[in-house]
Amino acid sequence: MHFDLTDLRLYLNIPDSGNITAGAVRSHLSLAAASARIRAMESSLGVDFLVRGRRGVTPTAAGKALAQHARLLLQQADRLQQDLAEYAQGVKGQVRLLCNTTAMSEYLPELLADFLLSHPNLDIDLQELPSARITHALRQGAADLGIVSDAVDSSDLQTRPFRDDPLVLIMPPDHPLARLGALSFSDTLAHDYVGLNSNSALAIYLEEQALHIGSRLQIRIRADGFDGAMRMVARGAGLAIVPQAAVARWPGAPALHSIALAEAWAQRQLLLCARDFAQLPGYAKALLHALTLP
């Protein structure tokens, strides 16, 4: 058995991404090179690590065992690299940070840019996922830190407050719902919506909330980000649900009308979380400190 760190990182990226092509992209490898590495890994032990299907790949029992050991080995390798970085100029450490849609678009860009500027020997592997998938990844040791909504169960993880992040319903000022003072999510589902990209963590979350009450969002079009959604809503394309923080930075012309939603899940708080803050490697602790409110 001759697996190197590139093999192990590639293997973990494939189930995380859902297919070999996306895993190869995340690993900065060509599809041919990635496929050859996986075949060689399987051939060396005579077992299959992945079940290939039309909709992607899933790990076999052997693949799940490999993933568990690979995560531990890569974590140790990252810590070794970080410990030696102070002795070798140019050696870099890396923090893996998972976050939901709002954290990525509204709160993190400037914070992470400032952090990278003051830590030239650190890189950040940043990925957007729904909050439930982030907590699962943290439990499995697949990331250092996560930023999630407090609507998901994080009781077995350590958490710290990150930002208050209420969601609001937005519409043009002349929309029929604009005359109402308060609304529940179910009141809006008979109306057309401007949705977010179907891969967006918030889009997935809102569609799950609609399914929980036995309905569906009527999506007329999907926008790539909050700015695009707000511009379309302002032009009358439909309703949208976005973070209040996004509305607060809206320039004000054309006008938007926003209404708070009655549901508890819309009055959310974002949390920083990890399996154990005290056990984080030093470079992840530095990022945690930079993201923690004073």
N, C-alpha and C positions, 0 to 999 in steps of 0.2 A: 504494500500500500504506500503510494508516494503522492500525497496531496500537499500542495503548497497553499499559502495564504490566499493567493488569487483564486484558486479552486474553491476554497471554503467561502470566500466573500461572494463569488459568483453563485455558488449553490444557494446561499441564503437569499440573495437578491431575486432568484427565480421564483420561489413560492411567494415571496413578499410582493412581487410585481404581477404575478398571475400567469406568466408565460416566459419561455426562454428568450424570446426576442426582447421583451422589456427588461428582463434580467441582464441580458448582454449589454443593453444601452446603459443601465445603471452601473455596470462593471467596467464600462469603457472598453468593451470588446466587440469584435464583429460577431454576427450570428454564427458564422461558420466556426470561428475560434471557440465560442462559448459551447456550441453543440459538441465539438470535438473534445473539449475538456470534460464535459459531463459524461460522454460515452466512455472516455478513458477511466474516469473515476468508477463508473459502474463495472467496467470490464475488469479492473484491478481486483475487485472483490467478488465478482460474479453475481452481483445483486443489482436490482433496479432501485434507484432512489426516487424516481418520479414516475407517475402514471400520466401518460400523454393523452389528452382528449381534445375534442373539437373546440372546447371553450377554455383551454389552457391546461395547466398541469397541477397535480396534487401530489404531495409526498407520500411514499409508501411508509410502512412501519420502519423499515431500515432508514428511509429518508428522514423521518422524524427523529430517530436516534442520532443520525449524522448532524442534523440541525442543532440539537441540544449541545453536542460536543463542540461543534464548529463555533457556536456563539461564545462558549467559555474560552476556547483557544484564541479567538480573535480579540476578545476582551483583554486577555492576558498579554497578547501581542501589542495591543494599543497602549496598555499601561507600561509595558517595557519600553516602547518607543517614546512615550512621554517622559519616563524617568531618565532616559538617556539624552533627551532633546537638549537639556541644559548643558550637556557636555559636548554636543556635536552641533555646530552652527548649521542651520538649514534643515534639520530634521523636524518634521511637523507632527503634531498630534491632531486628532479629529474627534469632534463631539457629534453624536447623532441625536438630533432634536426632531421630534414629531409634534405636529400642531394641527389645530383645526383651521377652517377657512378664515375666520375672522382674525385670529392671532397672526396668521401669515400675511394677510393683506393690510390690516389696520394698525397693528401694534409692533410687529417685529422688524420691519425693514430698517428703520433708523437705529433701533437698539442693537441689532446684529451687525450693522455696518460699523457703528462705533466700537463694538466689541472686537471685531476683526482688525480694526485700525490699531487698537491698543494691544493686540495679541498677535503679532505677525507670524508666530510659529504654530498657530492653530487654524484649522479649517472646520467648517460646520457642514454636516450632511443634514440638510433640511428637507423634510417631506410632509406634505399635507395628507391627513387621513381623518376619517370620522373618529370622534372621541372614543367610542367603544373599541375600535381597532387599536387605538393608541394605548389604552390601558392594557389590552391583551398583549401587545408587543412589549410593554414594560415588564409585565409579569414573566414573559418568556426570556427576558434579558436581551431583547433585540434592539434596544435603544437606551441611551443614557437618561434623557429627560423628555417629558411630554408636557404639552399645554392642552387641557381638555375642559369641556363644559362640566359644571358641577351636576348636570342632569344624569351623568353616568355614574355607575358604582365604582368608586375609587377607595373603598374602605380598607382594602388590604395593601394600599400604597401610601407613601408619605406625600403630603400635599402642602402647598403654600398658596395664598391668594396671589393672583396675577393681575387681573383687571375685572371690574364690573362690566358686563357686556350684554345689556338687554337688547332683545330683538324687537323691531317695530314693523308695522304694516305701512307701506307707502303707496300713494295713489295721486293722480292729478287732483287739484282742488275742486273740480266740477264732477268728480266721480260720485255716484249715488251713495256709496258708503261714507263719503266725507262728511255727511250731515249727522252721522251717528257719533255719540260721544265715546262709547266704549264698544269693543268688539271681541268676540271669541274667534278662534281660528276656524271653527266649523261654520261660522256666519259668512266666511269669505269664500268657501269652496265652490259656490255656485258661479263664481266670477272667474274671468280669465286672468292668468298669471304670466308674468315674465319670470322665468326660472333662471337659476344659475347653471353653469356647465354640469352635465350629469355626473361627472367625476368629482365635483366639489363636495367636500364633507358636509357643508350646510345644506346643499341640495338633497343629499341622501337623507339627512336628518329630518328635513321638512317633509319629504315624501313618506318617511316612516311614520311621522306624526299623523299624517292624513290617513294612512292605512289603519292606524290604531283606532280611528273613529269610523272606520268603514267607508272611507271615501278616497278620492284621488285629487291631486292638484290638476287643474286644467291649464297645462303649459302650452302657450301659443308659440313661444320662442324662448331660446336659452341665450343668456348673455355671458360673456367671458369676464366675470368680475362684477363687483358692486357698482363701479362707475357706469359700466355699460347698462346694467339693469336699471339704475336710477335715471339715466338719460332716456331709455325707452319708456319707462313709466311716466316720466314728465311729458312725453309726447303722446300719451294716451294708449299705449300698447297693452296695459293691464296693470294688475297689482304686483307687488313684490314684498318679500320679507327680507330685511337687511339689518345689520347691526345699527344701533343708534349712533355709534361712533362714525359710521360712514355717512349718515344723514347730516351729522354735525359739521362735517367738512364740505358739504354740498354748497356750491357757490351761490345758490339762491335764485338763479334765473336759467331756465323757466322754473316756476314754483313747484314744490312737492308738498303734499299734505301727509303727515305721519300720525298714526294712532297706535297707542300701546295695546298689546294683546293681553287678554285676561289670563291666559294659561301660565301656570307656574314655570313651565319649561322656557318660556320667553323671557322671564326675569332672571337670567342666568348670570353666573359668575365664572370666569375662567380661572383654572387652577394650574399651577406648576406641580408636576408630580414625578416621582421616581420610586424605585423599589426601596431604596434606603439612601437618603441624602448623604449620610456620614460615610457610606461606602463608595461614593462616586470617586473616580480618578480626579486628580488635581485640576486638570483642564476643564472637566465638566463642572466641578465646584466653582471654578472661576466664572463660567457662563451662568450658572445658577445665581451667583451673587449679582451679576450684572442685570439679570432679569427680575430679581426680587425687589419689590417696592420698598423704599426706605421707611 
